[in-house]
């Protein structure tokens, strides 16, 4: 029983004290049993206050400590380390949340907010009295990372981690690396092509022996926890060799080309977003590794290719590979938004395409820009398709996709410079070329591009009659006059959406936000971490980003991962389930309830009992309420502590 | 540090103790490297430590920044030099970097000062408080601000009259007028430039009247009025102390304006103005807030949703470029603007005008390098030589850039940029080892 407890009530600037009467809280709790000191602080987390608390703990010989402030999600770690610096066990510290739960939630009722804060603090004191010192256990951790996705983000993370001494499994679902960037030509602002950027990264990946790259590879399952994930990978056969494109016979490439020609199966080429077709045996333009692959979903196993190129093996089987990794980095990228049929004329009017299709179109076209056999001299760009769907725009994507304004304007400028004599009309909802990207907006204006803008609830309308497509807008930049353009091509500036059909989120149990992208713990405090310890995010899997921002995010993930796994051991929270073997009459209910497979049946002399695997237990408490004989408890949250909290609250 | 001349050796020198510098230093230190963090100002924390709540989560800035400041200050692998600069940085033939650390005197013995403020009480000299953006005064002997780190006093020698009152008042005998500039040679394997930005000074836009009309304030002055450590403990307009009830924001003040030599967008002003708008509606429930904008740039994660929320809360948005501001006798202000929607010049009256100032590059970044060897871009920011793969790399091998030293950025982007700088620096050091 702790009897020398210090209580600190934080004003959080005015975040708490504006609504909660902190003096009243202090007066109400300073006489509580075991409390020897109660203080009000402006910012409990400030360094000077931390020093004061350390001093108090040492001088007043405190054996328990409560800080009534914000959510423990924000600062539990901060104050635990304050306790430790003063020589107090960190589990004798209890945080009481009077900001999110009292001041912020009840800002309209200050008196009640104060009452609630008092009860919360009293409960925390009651729990502190019964708190027990615990020691975290150390577990060995694999200095190995699994990077899911080999686009620019994934390759970047892999290179960084390899350089800092970790082993890396870099897995790519596709048969070729590079993700979306491999599909783009000239990039803004450097003028490099997407292919060049990917080639550079791929070369760097190849130079590093501690990176194992698997293409055509998906994550099947995951078990274990931070430091010791056990992951099963499934490798889809390429159908040719082992995927290693070095050391091949001289005529091999020529025979492969003939084999592709001989393949009778033709499908839409997703690399060109359906603008072109490809064979079932295929090699993406500039595709790396530079070895064709067989599209097994399309292949009819007719054997024409094998006749020409016997190295092709239609009977290759998929392989399963079990690996261990200390952490996982999700770099699974994005999909371009696919407009619905009829959305701004998409799939109903012939000359309406998406921005991503346009990016491929300018790469496919030779000297002249043509679409559907017609030369393109004027283009209407419809911004925010699939993004900022508010007002009159139907859809669930409320967010701004960040990169599309700059990308669309850059694409328009590239087309104009490459093909000459093209008039661009930009139908925007307010151009968002933030920061230095403003320069491309200026450049396009000076090249004669015309900008029109509509308000949120009044999007442009696209119609087609007798082969002429018309775009109409009530332009707010010209006194809301209705203006009409008859362009040769309409490009829908489609934004980013989360990868469709990706299973990595559910396998890793990484939660997504309202926008469908994976969520970080906190945009400023833990920007690349997920709530699952050891699972990190890189690139556009987290939300729309351009290439520079993706590189920054990937580097950030790499250094955070390095810090976690490179030390060889990881600290485990001692907050774990414990089973009272004298009471337990193995029924298996706790094992069924456990989301982490941490509870097993063990036979003792006379009966079977449940035993908790400490490395796997996350202390979630799911097993507690299902036990019919109340044999399971959670260290740090023992029944006695919880009951004391309830009693204190309901006094 | 005493007047010795023996050289200091670190793995990394981080220049600038704002959010990007701290994040970089912590990343490097957590990876086991020895870091020297050089801060020109009296406290680490940069601009962020002076902010109120931060977008888009509306966490209080201090709640996020002070623990990071504290973590940086007590990390065993980080040495902090405040009130210090580094200069003459150059690459040596062996690939390492050498510079000269210049520590300016505080005239206070840091280790003895308790930050108790007796000197402050005793000092008879009052000058403008730069940390409150000139809205209130401070003494010539002063503790910079309440959440400063280190929380020790300093003597503003420019304004000090050498009366000795502080020396007599200090119970710890920590005042020392004999302190001199100290210079030490520093050797490091890598340098991270995190020197931040400077705020645009709108007093050069004569039509807006900052300085002439006291009820025209900058957004940083408004920011200070909204923080817990605010000067007036309420939002007041400077001229007469009246609580404003009709507040205007003029966006793109000094940004996206070729005539002012800054054609680029500052990336943060739309968002912080909307945030201030939301906070003002909370602090002054009866007040109207109008934002005059060219384009709303709510592009980051959760930003568009924040914009929609701001509109729903009742902040009014007018698409217009404000041309001139005139003052009436009662201190109210008349804004003349071109309403883009209606295509005509209009006037509107407000009782407080906030100029949403943007970012400019910090000219101190290149000056730290011998012969100006660090290359800049056309806007004066540190040039990123491999923007698409290694965005923190500069033209000097081993020198990396973090945060707004490379261009306008918000806090999440600055933190990501610091991640890039530290990862690139760490890889660089490990590859060479």
HADDOCK unambig.tbl for C-alpha pairs under 7 A between the chains (distance, minus, plus):
assign (segid A and resid 13 and name CA) (segid B and resid 228 and name CA) 4.62 0.50 0.50
assign (segid A and resid 14 and name CA) (segid B and resid 228 and name CA) 5.52 0.50 0.50
assign (segid A and resid 45 and name CA) (segid B and resid 66 and name CA) 6.54 0.50 0.50
assign (segid A and resid 45 and name CA) (segid B and resid 67 and name CA) 5.74 0.50 0.50
assign (segid A and resid 46 and name CA) (segid B and resid 66 and name CA) 5.18 0.50 0.50
assign (segid A and resid 46 and name CA) (segid B and resid 67 and name CA) 6.17 0.50 0.50
assign (segid A and resid 46 and name CA) (segid B and resid 70 and name CA) 6.90 0.50 0.50
assign (segid A and resid 46 and name CA) (segid B and resid 147 and name CA) 6.57 0.50 0.50
assign (segid A and resid 47 and name CA) (segid B and resid 66 and name CA) 6.86 0.50 0.50
assign (segid A and resid 47 and name CA) (segid B and resid 70 and name CA) 4.98 0.50 0.50
assign (segid A and resid 160 and name CA) (segid B and resid 427 and name CA) 6.21 0.50 0.50
assign (segid A and resid 163 and name CA) (segid B and resid 427 and name CA) 5.57 0.50 0.50
assign (segid A and resid 163 and name CA) (segid B and resid 430 and name CA) 6.66 0.50 0.50
assign (segid A and resid 163 and name CA) (segid B and resid 431 and name CA) 6.40 0.50 0.50
assign (segid A and resid 164 and name CA) (segid B and resid 427 and name CA) 5.93 0.50 0.50
assign (segid A and resid 164 and name CA) (segid B and resid 430 and name CA) 6.09 0.50 0.50
assign (segid A and resid 398 and name CA) (segid B and resid 305 and name CA) 6.67 0.50 0.50
assign (segid A and resid 399 and name CA) (segid B and resid 302 and name CA) 6.79 0.50 0.50
assign (segid A and resid 399 and name CA) (segid B and resid 304 and name CA) 5.48 0.50 0.50
assign (segid A and resid 399 and name CA) (segid B and resid 305 and name CA) 6.38 0.50 0.50
assign (segid A and resid 400 and name CA) (segid B and resid 299 and name CA) 5.52 0.50 0.50
assign (segid A and resid 400 and name CA) (segid B and resid 304 and name CA) 5.75 0.50 0.50
assign (segid A and resid 401 and name CA) (segid B and resid 299 and name CA) 6.95 0.50 0.50
assign (segid A and resid 402 and name CA) (segid B and resid 299 and name CA) 4.80 0.50 0.50
assign (segid A and resid 402 and name CA) (segid B and resid 300 and name CA) 6.40 0.50 0.50
assign (segid A and resid 430 and name CA) (segid B and resid 295 and name CA) 5.25 0.50 0.50
assign (segid A and resid 430 and name CA) (segid B and resid 296 and name CA) 6.87 0.50 0.50
assign (segid A and resid 431 and name CA) (segid B and resid 295 and name CA) 6.41 0.50 0.50
assign (segid A and resid 432 and name CA) (segid B and resid 297 and name CA) 5.26 0.50 0.50
assign (segid A and resid 434 and name CA) (segid B and resid 265 and name CA) 5.49 0.50 0.50
assign (segid A and resid 434 and name CA) (segid B and resid 267 and name CA) 5.47 0.50 0.50
assign (segid A and resid 434 and name CA) (segid B and resid 297 and name CA) 6.73 0.50 0.50
assign (segid A and resid 435 and name CA) (segid B and resid 264 and name CA) 5.64 0.50 0.50
assign (segid A and resid 435 and name CA) (segid B and resid 265 and name CA) 4.37 0.50 0.50
assign (segid A and resid 435 and name CA) (segid B and resid 266 and name CA) 5.38 0.50 0.50
assign (segid A and resid 435 and name CA) (segid B and resid 267 and name CA) 5.26 0.50 0.50
assign (segid A and resid 435 and name CA) (segid B and resid 408 and name CA) 5.88 0.50 0.50
assign (segid A and resid 436 and name CA) (segid B and resid 264 and name CA) 5.32 0.50 0.50
assign (segid A and resid 436 and name CA) (segid B and resid 265 and name CA) 6.54 0.50 0.50
assign (segid A and resid 438 and name CA) (segid B and resid 264 and name CA) 5.43 0.50 0.50
assign (segid A and resid 438 and name CA) (segid B and resid 265 and name CA) 6.34 0.50 0.50
assign (segid A and resid 439 and name CA) (segid B and resid 264 and name CA) 6.97 0.50 0.50
assign (segid A and resid 476 and name CA) (segid B and resid 340 and name CA) 6.91 0.50 0.50
assign (segid A and resid 476 and name CA) (segid B and resid 341 and name CA) 4.96 0.50 0.50
assign (segid A and resid 477 and name CA) (segid B and resid 340 and name CA) 5.75 0.50 0.50
assign (segid A and resid 477 and name CA) (segid B and resid 341 and name CA) 6.04 0.50 0.50
assign (segid A and resid 478 and name CA) (segid B and resid 343 and name CA) 6.76 0.50 0.50
assign (segid A and resid 479 and name CA) (segid B and resid 341 and name CA) 5.59 0.50 0.50
assign (segid A and resid 479 and name CA) (segid B and resid 342 and name CA) 5.01 0.50 0.50
assign (segid A and resid 479 and name CA) (segid B and resid 343 and name CA) 5.41 0.50 0.50
assign (segid A and resid 480 and name CA) (segid B and resid 341 and name CA) 6.81 0.50 0.50
assign (segid A and resid 523 and name CA) (segid B and resid 412 and name CA) 6.02 0.50 0.50
assign (segid A and resid 524 and name CA) (segid B and resid 412 and name CA) 5.39 0.50 0.50
assign (segid A and resid 524 and name CA) (segid B and resid 415 and name CA) 6.97 0.50 0.50
assign (segid A and resid 543 and name CA) (segid B and resid 301 and name CA) 6.72 0.50 0.50
assign (segid A and resid 547 and name CA) (segid B and resid 388 and name CA) 5.70 0.50 0.50
assign (segid A and resid 548 and name CA) (segid B and resid 387 and name CA) 5.88 0.50 0.50
assign (segid A and resid 548 and name CA) (segid B and resid 388 and name CA) 4.72 0.50 0.50
assign (segid A and resid 548 and name CA) (segid B and resid 389 and name CA) 6.82 0.50 0.50
assign (segid A and resid 548 and name CA) (segid B and resid 391 and name CA) 6.31 0.50 0.50
assign (segid A and resid 551 and name CA) (segid B and resid 388 and name CA) 6.64 0.50 0.50
assign (segid A and resid 551 and name CA) (segid B and resid 389 and name CA) 5.62 0.50 0.50
assign (segid A and resid 551 and name CA) (segid B and resid 390 and name CA) 6.73 0.50 0.50
assign (segid A and resid 551 and name CA) (segid B and resid 391 and name CA) 7.00 0.50 0.50
assign (segid A and resid 552 and name CA) (segid B and resid 391 and name CA) 6.74 0.50 0.50
assign (segid A and resid 552 and name CA) (segid B and resid 416 and name CA) 5.48 0.50 0.50
assign (segid A and resid 552 and name CA) (segid B and resid 417 and name CA) 5.54 0.50 0.50
assign (segid A and resid 552 and name CA) (segid B and resid 419 and name CA) 6.65 0.50 0.50
assign (segid A and resid 552 and name CA) (segid B and resid 420 and name CA) 4.86 0.50 0.50
assign (segid A and resid 553 and name CA) (segid B and resid 416 and name CA) 5.68 0.50 0.50
assign (segid A and resid 555 and name CA) (segid B and resid 419 and name CA) 5.96 0.50 0.50
assign (segid A and resid 555 and name CA) (segid B and resid 420 and name CA) 4.68 0.50 0.50
assign (segid A and resid 555 and name CA) (segid B and resid 423 and name CA) 5.52 0.50 0.50
assign (segid A and resid 556 and name CA) (segid B and resid 416 and name CA) 6.04 0.50 0.50
assign (segid A and resid 556 and name CA) (segid B and resid 419 and name CA) 4.01 0.50 0.50
assign (segid A and resid 556 and name CA) (segid B and resid 420 and name CA) 5.49 0.50 0.50
assign (segid A and resid 556 and name CA) (segid B and resid 423 and name CA) 6.63 0.50 0.50
assign (segid A and resid 558 and name CA) (segid B and resid 423 and name CA) 6.85 0.50 0.50
assign (segid A and resid 559 and name CA) (segid B and resid 419 and name CA) 6.92 0.50 0.50
assign (segid A and resid 559 and name CA) (segid B and resid 423 and name CA) 5.29 0.50 0.50
assign (segid A and resid 563 and name CA) (segid B and resid 30 and name CA) 6.28 0.50 0.50
assign (segid A and resid 563 and name CA) (segid B and resid 31 and name CA) 5.50 0.50 0.50
